[in-house]
Amino acid sequence: MTYLLAGLVLFLGVHSVRLFTADWRTQVLNAWGAGPWRAAYSLLSLAGLTLIIWGFGLVRQNPVQLWSPPTSMRHLAALLTLPAFVLLAAAYVPGNQIRARVHHPMVVGVMLWALAHLLSNGNVGHVLLFGTFLGWAFLNFLAAKRRDQRDGKVYAAGKAGATGITVAMGVAGWIAFTLWLHGWLIGVRPFG
């Protein structure tokens, strides 16, 4: 559990710098420059992600069950992750209508992903991992909306073509991950 906790603190801590210490972030970014800042951010994020993966693997070896969700929740979770993948794609495809409406599709996608996994898993490790990500994404979304309001940010309307590409990429990613990659990487096949 220690490695999982350390990984969550490191990974989400790095991803929360803008949330809690925006002025410090700006000062360091200006002092270091964009390249060194991104390098440090990436290395710390990678270290945190590595600890999360390692720690979660260790926690899964001796699971402590809090509740046993019905099997149907696994199918619901698999379906909930479909819009999560589309939202993830929307964060990266420029000019799509989803980003124009949601504004912060990455964190909304993380919220859906985490919620889906909480619905389908009832042990301590899953609750810690996905509950932490759900809480972080929710706080991040609220902070980003406040920042947008403060800065008067306006999002372009988006185009249908870019939206179509976004949806196609999200669905393709979901199919690949749900049918093959999740089982290969995680050892669990969402559809049995």
C-alpha positions in Angstrom: 0.0 0.0 0.0 2.9 2.3 0.7 4.1 2.4 -2.9 0.6 3.0 -4.2 0.1 5.9 -1.8 3.6 7.3 -2.6 2.8 7.1 -6.3 -0.5 8.8 -6.0 1.0 11.6 -3.9 3.8 12.1 -6.4 1.8 11.8 -9.6 -1.3 13.7 -8.6 0.9 16.2 -6.6 2.8 17.1 -9.8 -0.5 17.3 -11.7 -1.9 19.6 -8.9 0.9 22.2 -8.9 -1.3 24.6 -11.0 -4.2 23.9 -8.7 -2.6 24.9 -5.5 0.5 26.9 -6.2 -0.1 28.6 -9.6 2.1 31.6 -8.7 5.0 29.3 -7.6 4.6 27.3 -10.9 4.8 30.5 -12.9 7.9 31.7 -11.1 9.7 28.4 -11.5 8.6 28.1 -15.2 9.9 31.6 -15.9 13.2 30.9 -14.0 13.9 27.5 -15.5 12.3 27.9 -19.0 9.7 25.7 -20.6 12.1 22.9 -21.6 13.6 22.1 -18.1 10.2 22.6 -16.5 8.6 20.0 -18.8 11.5 17.6 -18.3 11.2 17.8 -14.5 7.4 17.6 -14.7 7.6 14.5 -17.0 10.2 12.7 -15.0 8.4 13.2 -11.7 5.1 12.2 -13.4 6.7 9.0 -14.8 8.2 8.2 -11.4 4.8 8.6 -9.8 3.1 6.5 -12.4 5.7 3.8 -12.0 5.1 3.7 -8.3 1.3 3.6 -8.8 1.6 0.7 -11.2 4.0 -1.2 -9.0 2.1 -0.4 -5.8 -1.3 -1.3 -7.3 0.2 -4.6 -8.5 1.3 -5.4 -5.0 -2.0 -4.4 -3.5 -3.9 -6.7 -6.0 -1.9 -9.7 -4.7 -3.6 -9.5 -1.3 -6.9 -7.8 -1.9 -9.1 -6.6 1.0 -12.7 -6.8 -0.2 -15.0 -4.0 1.1 -18.0 -5.1 -1.1 -18.7 -7.4 -4.0 -20.3 -5.6 -6.9 -22.6 -7.6 -9.1 -21.1 -8.8 -12.4 -23.4 -6.5 -14.4 -21.4 -3.6 -13.0 -18.3 -4.8 -15.0 -20.4 -4.4 -18.2 -21.7 -1.0 -17.1 -18.1 0.1 -16.3 -17.0 -1.0 -19.7 -19.7 1.1 -21.3 -19.0 4.1 -19.1 -15.4 4.1 -20.3 -16.5 4.6 -23.9 -17.4 8.3 -23.4 -14.2 8.5 -21.2 -12.1 7.5 -24.2 -14.0 10.0 -26.5 -13.3 12.7 -23.9 -9.7 11.8 -23.8 -9.5 12.1 -27.6 -11.3 15.4 -27.4 -8.5 16.8 -25.2 -6.0 16.3 -28.1 -7.9 16.7 -31.4 -8.0 20.5 -32.1 -11.2 22.2 -33.1 -13.7 19.6 -31.9 -17.2 20.5 -30.6 -16.8 18.3 -27.5 -14.0 20.4 -26.2 -15.9 23.5 -27.1 -18.8 22.4 -24.8 -17.0 20.5 -22.0 -13.9 22.8 -22.0 -11.8 20.3 -20.0 -12.5 16.9 -21.5 -9.5 15.2 -20.1 -10.5 15.7 -16.4 -14.1 14.8 -17.2 -12.9 11.7 -18.9 -10.8 10.8 -15.9 -13.8 11.3 -13.7 -15.9 8.9 -15.8 -13.0 6.3 -15.9 -12.6 6.4 -12.2 -16.3 6.2 -11.5 -16.6 3.2 -13.8 -13.9 1.4 -12.0 -15.3 2.2 -8.6 -18.7 0.8 -9.6 -17.1 -2.5 -10.7 -14.5 -3.1 -8.0 -15.0 -3.2 -4.3 -11.6 -3.8 -2.7 -9.4 -1.3 -0.8 -6.8 -0.9 -3.5 -9.3 -0.1 -6.2 -11.2 2.3 -3.9 -7.9 4.1 -3.0 -6.7 4.3 -6.6 -9.9 5.2 -8.4 -11.4 7.2 -5.5 -8.3 9.4 -5.4 -8.3 9.9 -9.1 -12.1 10.7 -9.0 -11.6 13.3 -6.3 -8.5 14.8 -7.9 -10.3 15.1 -11.3 -13.4 16.7 -9.7 -11.2 19.3 -7.9 -9.2 19.9 -11.0 -12.3 20.5 -13.1 -13.7 23.0 -10.6 -10.4 24.9 -10.5 -10.1 24.9 -14.3 -13.7 26.3 -14.6 -12.9 29.0 -12.1 -9.6 29.9 -13.9 -11.5 30.1 -17.2 -14.1 32.4 -15.6 -11.4 34.6 -14.0 -9.4 34.8 -17.3 -12.6 35.3 -19.4 -11.6 32.3 -21.6 -13.8 31.7 -24.6 -13.7 28.3 -26.4 -14.1 28.2 -30.2 -17.3 26.5 -31.4 -15.6 23.5 -33.0 -16.2 21.8 -36.3 -18.2 18.7 -37.2 -15.2 17.1 -39.0 -12.9 17.4 -36.0 -15.7 16.1 -33.8 -16.1 13.1 -36.1 -12.4 12.4 -35.9 -12.5 12.8 -32.1 -15.4 10.3 -31.7 -13.8 7.8 -34.2 -10.4 8.0 -32.3 -12.1 7.6 -28.9 -14.2 4.6 -30.1 -11.2 3.0 -31.7 -9.1 3.4 -28.6 -12.0 2.1 -26.4 -12.4 -1.0 -28.7 -8.7 -1.7 -28.7 -8.3 -1.3 -24.9 -11.5 -3.0 -23.9 -11.1 -6.1 -26.1 -7.4 -6.6 -26.1 -5.1 -4.2 -24.2 -6.9 -4.2 -20.8 -6.6 -8.0 -20.6 -3.0 -8.0 -21.8 -1.8 -5.1 -19.6 -4.1 -5.4 -16.5 -5.0 -9.1 -16.6 -8.7 -8.4 -16.5 -11.0 -8.7 -19.6 -14.0 -6.3 -19.2 -16.3 -8.4 -21.2 -15.2 -11.7 -19.8 
